[in-house]
């Protein structure tokens, strides 16, 4: 036979009638008792950093190498030909840019992932990635350029990219176009619903 919550509470109160609270220094300081130690804080910081790194799924494994002078280009199905042509020609204003010069491969991976994520979240639609041509990189020329070519295809917010025009860095840079974020899509729906 089980008791209701009210019956359980009443039994508890009856059992506690002769209990007196502790007074003075014998009382535990709850705030201090649950304050994390320096080691706990450091473990938490390391775990949070690892979690943020695990979010970045971009791989530094196999990549199809491109040459320093190669044009890199890509567009997802559904991107209109005229829109892609304007991107290739550099006719959209670049709302943000990322310079990957002097980055290691691991640093470039993290920077590119965070840049695309932040731009998409902020509603940036077009941006410029300066990856360099990598003519003198070792062990392979154009290594970062090759990985940028691979990684941009893997990032879901990226609709299209193309090597930039000469005034914007030429084949050492790429224009990227991103999808609208949820807020921009909602505004677009509201705009067209009013018609």
C-alpha positions as CSV (number, residue, x, y, z in Angstrom):
1,X,0.0,0.0,0.0
2,X,1.6,3.2,-1.1
3,X,1.1,6.6,0.6
4,X,0.3,9.9,-1.1
5,X,2.8,12.8,-1.2
6,X,0.7,14.6,1.4
7,X,0.7,11.6,3.8
8,X,4.5,11.2,3.3
9,X,5.0,14.9,4.1
10,X,2.8,14.7,7.2
11,X,4.8,11.7,8.5
12,X,8.1,13.6,7.9
13,X,6.8,16.6,9.8
14,X,5.8,14.4,12.8
15,X,9.3,12.9,12.9
16,X,11.0,16.3,12.8
17,X,9.0,18.0,15.6
18,X,11.7,17.6,18.2
19,X,14.7,18.4,15.9
20,X,16.4,21.7,16.6
21,X,18.5,23.5,13.9
22,X,22.3,23.8,14.4
23,X,23.6,27.1,15.5
24,X,26.9,29.0,15.3
25,X,30.1,27.6,13.7
26,X,28.7,24.1,13.4
27,X,26.5,25.2,10.4
28,X,28.0,24.5,7.0
29,X,28.6,27.4,4.7
30,X,26.7,26.2,1.6
31,X,28.2,28.8,-0.7
32,X,31.7,27.8,0.2
33,X,31.0,24.1,0.3
34,X,29.9,24.1,-3.3
35,X,32.5,26.5,-4.7
36,X,34.5,24.5,-7.2
37,X,38.2,24.1,-6.5
38,X,40.8,25.4,-8.9
39,X,41.4,21.8,-10.3
40,X,37.6,21.4,-10.8
41,X,37.4,24.8,-12.6
42,X,40.4,23.8,-14.9
43,X,38.8,20.4,-15.7
44,X,35.5,22.1,-16.6
45,X,37.4,24.6,-18.8
46,X,39.2,21.8,-20.5
47,X,36.0,19.9,-21.0
48,X,34.2,22.9,-22.5
49,X,37.1,23.6,-24.8
50,X,37.1,19.9,-25.9
51,X,33.3,20.1,-26.5
52,X,33.7,23.2,-28.6
53,X,36.5,21.5,-30.6
54,X,34.3,18.3,-31.0
55,X,31.7,20.5,-32.6
56,X,34.1,21.2,-35.4
57,X,33.7,18.2,-37.7
58,X,36.1,19.4,-40.4
59,X,38.8,16.8,-41.1
60,X,42.5,17.2,-41.7
61,X,42.7,13.8,-43.2
62,X,42.9,13.1,-46.9
63,X,42.4,16.0,-49.3
64,X,42.5,16.3,-53.1
65,X,45.4,18.7,-53.7
66,X,44.9,21.7,-56.0
67,X,47.6,23.7,-57.6
68,X,48.4,27.3,-56.5
69,X,47.1,28.7,-59.8
70,X,43.9,26.5,-59.9
71,X,40.5,28.1,-59.6
72,X,38.4,26.6,-56.8
73,X,34.7,26.6,-57.4
74,X,31.5,25.0,-56.1
75,X,27.8,25.6,-55.9
76,X,25.0,23.5,-54.4
77,X,22.0,22.4,-56.5
78,X,19.4,25.1,-56.6
79,X,21.7,28.0,-56.7
80,X,20.5,30.1,-59.7
81,X,23.0,30.5,-62.5
82,X,22.7,34.3,-62.4
83,X,23.4,34.4,-58.7
84,X,26.4,32.2,-59.0
85,X,27.7,34.3,-62.0
86,X,27.5,37.5,-59.9
87,X,29.4,35.8,-57.1
88,X,32.1,34.6,-59.5
89,X,32.4,38.2,-60.8
90,X,32.7,39.6,-57.3
91,X,29.6,41.7,-57.8
92,X,28.2,41.2,-54.3
93,X,29.5,43.3,-51.5
94,X,31.6,41.3,-49.1
95,X,30.2,41.7,-45.6
96,X,33.0,39.9,-43.8
97,X,36.5,38.5,-44.5
98,X,38.9,36.0,-43.0
99,X,42.6,36.0,-43.6
100,X,44.3,32.6,-43.2
101,X,47.8,33.7,-44.0
102,X,50.3,32.5,-41.5
103,X,47.9,29.9,-40.0
104,X,48.8,26.3,-39.5
105,X,46.5,23.8,-40.9
106,X,44.9,23.2,-37.5
107,X,44.5,26.9,-36.9
108,X,43.0,27.4,-40.3
109,X,40.5,24.6,-39.7
110,X,39.3,26.2,-36.5
111,X,39.3,29.7,-37.8
112,X,37.3,28.7,-40.9
113,X,34.7,26.7,-39.0
114,X,34.2,29.4,-36.5
115,X,34.1,32.1,-39.1
116,X,31.4,30.4,-41.2
117,X,29.4,29.6,-38.1
118,X,29.6,33.1,-36.7
119,X,28.8,34.7,-40.1
120,X,25.8,32.5,-40.6
121,X,24.5,33.2,-37.1
122,X,25.0,37.0,-37.8
123,X,23.2,36.9,-41.1
124,X,26.2,37.5,-43.3
125,X,25.4,36.3,-46.8
126,X,28.7,36.9,-48.7
127,X,32.2,36.9,-47.4
128,X,35.8,36.7,-48.6
129,X,38.2,34.0,-47.4
130,X,41.9,34.8,-48.1
131,X,43.7,31.5,-48.1
132,X,46.8,32.4,-50.1
133,X,48.1,30.6,-53.1
134,X,50.6,28.6,-51.1
135,X,53.3,28.5,-53.8
136,X,56.0,27.9,-51.3
137,X,54.3,25.8,-48.6
138,X,55.8,22.6,-47.5
139,X,55.3,19.6,-47.9
140,X,52.8,20.5,-50.7
141,X,52.1,23.7,-52.5
142,X,48.6,25.2,-51.9
143,X,47.9,22.9,-48.9
144,X,45.6,25.4,-47.0
145,X,43.9,26.3,-50.3
146,X,43.2,22.6,-50.9
147,X,41.7,22.2,-47.5
148,X,39.6,25.4,-47.8
149,X,38.3,23.9,-51.1
150,X,37.4,20.7,-49.2
151,X,36.0,22.3,-46.0
152,X,33.8,24.8,-47.6
153,X,31.9,22.0,-49.4
154,X,31.4,20.2,-46.1
155,X,29.9,23.3,-44.3
156,X,26.2,23.2,-44.6
157,X,25.6,27.0,-44.5
158,X,27.8,27.5,-47.5
159,X,25.8,27.6,-50.7
160,X,28.6,28.4,-53.2
161,X,32.2,29.6,-53.5
162,X,34.5,30.7,-56.2
163,X,38.1,32.0,-56.5
164,X,38.1,35.8,-56.2
165,X,38.8,38.4,-58.9
166,X,42.3,39.9,-59.0
167,X,41.5,43.0,-56.9
168,X,40.2,40.9,-54.1
169,X,43.1,38.4,-54.0
170,X,42.6,36.5,-57.2
171,X,43.3,32.8,-56.9
172,X,44.6,33.3,-53.3
173,X,41.1,34.1,-52.1
174,X,37.6,32.9,-52.5
175,X,34.1,34.5,-52.4
176,X,31.6,32.5,-50.4
177,X,27.8,32.8,-50.3
178,X,25.9,31.5,-47.4
179,X,22.3,30.4,-46.8
180,X,19.9,32.7,-44.9
181,X,19.8,32.0,-41.2
182,X,16.4,31.2,-39.5
183,X,15.8,34.8,-38.6
184,X,16.3,36.0,-42.2
185,X,14.1,33.2,-43.6
186,X,11.3,34.2,-41.1
187,X,11.6,37.9,-42.2
188,X,11.4,36.8,-45.8
189,X,8.3,34.7,-45.1
190,X,6.6,37.7,-43.4
191,X,7.6,40.0,-46.2
192,X,6.1,37.8,-48.9
193,X,3.0,36.9,-46.8
194,X,1.9,40.6,-46.7
195,X,1.5,40.8,-50.4
